[in-house]
Structures are given as structure tokens and as C-alpha cells.
Amino acid sequence: MAAEGTYDRDVLTLDPGPLETDRLRLRPFEEKDAHAMWLMLSSPNVMRFIPRPAGTDETLEKQQFLDGLKSGRFKFFYAVTWKDPGDTLPDEALGWVLMRPTPDGRFVEVGYWFREEYWGMGLATEAGKAAIEAARKTMGFPNEDLFAYVLRGNDASRNVLTKLGLEHRQDTVIDGDEVWELYGPGAEIYEETVRYIHKQPETNPVEG
């Protein structure tokens, strides 16, 4: 665990990309991604392990995304698209990957969402590896300063994070939700639960 303030959200940024893998392109969010975000927010299966209800108001959710885009809320997010959409693959966001300093600046958090129709294809692992390597160049973190959390029972996400090199090290409870915390190998973990996470159902879940 780095010293408090090591990774400063106000100072650090992501490589604007685009980054490319064998199948994917990672780039900053754009206004046209509002629809893909709505598809995820409104999916009960995508939202099953997110501590807020699935979205029901398309207009509101899209506007919150656009407002967040203008305010810089998504500066640590990559939208993930197909590298070569062509005639058979859609030219739209499949999901997103997050590489964001924790508010105390001690870790860099890894996170992701993908639309349900793209689950089981290895996209989260492929995009996550690219995002970690790109973020390492701009933030300069060692593996032990990587951090992630998932709600207990979300085995699929925990498996992806394990493939990205993180290890499940402790269980905590956050706002009544049981959570698995994962860290980079050799990390000095938080002694207490990561209390900066607060359940706010009325807000966009990617705000934090």
C-alpha cells in the first residue's frame, strides 16, 4: 500500500489512447456511448452485483452520463469497442474498463462492466490487461498497488480480476453489502473496510 496521496486523482490521468489489443480498441468515452451505458444500467443481470437498482428511466440515465462526461467524471475510464467492427461487428461500446486512483491515493482501482451479450468471450480480461499496462505508464504504480472490490457471490468478476493478477485477500462489509477485496501480489492491505464506497442509489453508479 502506497503512502496516502501517492496517486492523486487531480494530477494523474490515463493515456488517451486509443489502445489496441488483438480484438479490441480502448478509448475515452464519447457522447455516443450514452446508449451503451443505458443498456448496461438497465440490465438486471449486469446490475445484479452493483449496489444500486437497475435503471428504469432511459432519458435520465443518458443525461446523467452526458453530464458526467462534461464534468470529467469519466477521466479514468476507457470505453471498449471492437478493433475492426467491419460489416459484421457493431461499431459501438461493448463495455468499459476503469483504472482510477482510490480517493486516499494509496491504490489504483481496477473495474469494468460489459454488456451481457458479450459475456464469456474473454473481453474483460483482454481489455483489463491493456488498461493496466497503459495506466502503469502514466501513474507509475507497482503491481502491489492494484486494488479491486466485488460484491460477494460475483465469482465471474473475481475470476477475471485473478487473471489480471489480483488476489482475493479479505472480506469486508460495506453499507450492509458483503464484499471481496482483491489486491496486487504482495500488497499491504487495508486494515479496515474501504469505507470510501457509499451506496447512493439515486446517483450514477460509476460516480465515486
PyMOL commands that set and color helices and strands:
alter all, ss='L'
color gray80, all
select helices_A, chain A and resi 31-41+46-49+58-71+116-118+123-139+143-145+155-163
alter helices_A, ss='H'
color red, helices_A
select strands_A, chain A and resi 19-20+24-27+77-82+95-101+108-114+146-151+167-174+177-183
alter strands_A, ss='S'
color yellow, strands_A
deselect
rebuild
show_as cartoon
